[in-house]
Amino acid sequence: MILANFIIEGGVSFTIPLTLMGLAMAAFIFRGVTLLMNDSELSAITKNNEIVKQLATLSLVWGILGQLTGLFQAFDAISKMENVSSALLAGGLKVSMICTLYGVIIFVIGRLAILALTLLNKKK
């Protein structure tokens, strides 16, 4: 699936902020590598890593919030319909999981980056 379709299908009100969080996190990961390469002070490296951790966690929570909001809207629409096919229900559940999946992917990337940055820092 192309990223643009993924963002639109998952609901732009949640996936665009997730994308921005992911991009900001990537910038701070790059900054962390730069700080390590320049032998910067430990406090600057620690502060940078903390920002990456917070962005990763926020992405996870934002993704879950997106899914819960989508499920709430879907169940509200379903309750107003008389007959709901299982295919329609499954499709709605699939779409509602896009935000959570996106948030989890960003979270895992952030946590792996923190692990790598921490290990690189300990080697110095």
Buried (B, 14 or more C-beta within 10 A) or exposed (E): EEEEEBBEEBBEEBBEBBBEBBEBBBEBBEBBBEBBEEEBEEEEBEEBBEBBBBBBBBBBEBBBBBBEBBBEEBEEEEEEEEEEEEEBEEEBEEBBBBBBBBBBBBBEBBBEBBEBBBEBBEEE
